[in-house]
Amino acid sequence: MSTLYRLLTAEDSSAFCHKITDALAKGWVLHGSPCYAFDPATNVMRCAQAVTKNIDAEYTPDMKLGAQ
């Protein structure tokens, strides 16, 4: 059994919320609080949310985490 970790990021928009909701629907679990930061290069707020998921397989670096 392995615990997988992903850090999902995007601009602060409904698309980011949909990205997180999709991960939750696929069995990922929120890990910690979301983070927000201003990106001066694009003049937008950016969001980040860590998620984890336990799987019944051994982790390998070539795994496509989003497909798990």
C-alpha positions as MATLAB code, in Angstrom:
seq = 'MSTLYRLLTAEDSSAFCHKITDALAKGWVLHGSPCYAFDPATNVMRCAQAVTKNIDAEYTPDMKLGAQ';
ca = [
       0.000    0.000    0.000;
       1.252    3.476   -0.870;
       0.157    6.999   -0.051;
       0.275    9.309   -3.060;
       0.630   13.094   -2.819;
      -0.286   15.809   -5.297;
      -0.205   19.601   -5.113;
      -2.946   20.993   -7.313;
      -2.507   24.610   -8.435;
      -4.364   27.077  -10.639;
      -5.620   30.630  -10.814;
      -8.244   31.483   -8.171;
     -11.368   30.693  -10.187;
     -14.226   28.240  -10.373;
     -11.955   26.056  -12.554;
      -9.701   25.535   -9.521;
     -12.705   24.486   -7.424;
     -13.737   22.026  -10.141;
     -10.181   20.632  -10.231;
     -10.299   19.961   -6.484;
     -13.852   18.568   -6.657;
     -12.806   16.177   -9.429;
      -9.885   14.918   -7.324;
     -12.182   14.392   -4.323;
     -14.653   12.467   -6.496;
     -11.770   10.174   -7.533;
     -10.921    9.336   -3.918;
      -8.252   11.923   -3.154;
      -8.411   13.533    0.316;
      -7.602   17.128    1.234;
      -4.276   17.445    3.042;
      -3.912   20.684    4.981;
      -5.356   24.059    4.130;
      -5.361   25.737    0.730;
      -2.745   28.411    0.024;
      -3.161   31.628   -1.919;
      -0.522   33.895   -3.384;
      -0.491   36.879   -5.711;
       1.353   36.263   -8.985;
       2.702   39.666  -10.056;
       3.762   38.349  -13.474;
       0.144   37.622  -14.435;
      -1.567   39.957  -11.947;
      -3.815   37.176  -10.554;
      -4.244   35.258   -7.337;
      -3.069   31.646   -7.526;
      -4.334   28.774   -5.361;
      -2.746   25.536   -4.199;
      -4.250   22.553   -2.394;
      -2.458   19.379   -1.382;
      -4.317   16.078   -1.717;
      -3.374   12.507   -0.803;
      -4.681    9.069   -1.726;
      -3.949    5.562   -0.445;
      -3.650    2.911   -3.147;
      -3.128   -0.853   -3.076;
      -0.004   -0.747   -5.222;
       3.628    0.107   -4.790;
       4.571    3.652   -5.745;
       6.838    4.119   -8.751;
       8.104    7.490  -10.033;
       6.655    6.849  -13.507;
       3.058    6.684  -12.178;
       0.654    9.234  -13.590;
      -0.693   10.443  -10.252;
      -3.818   12.021  -11.707;
      -4.785    8.676  -13.243;
      -4.715    6.852   -9.903;
];
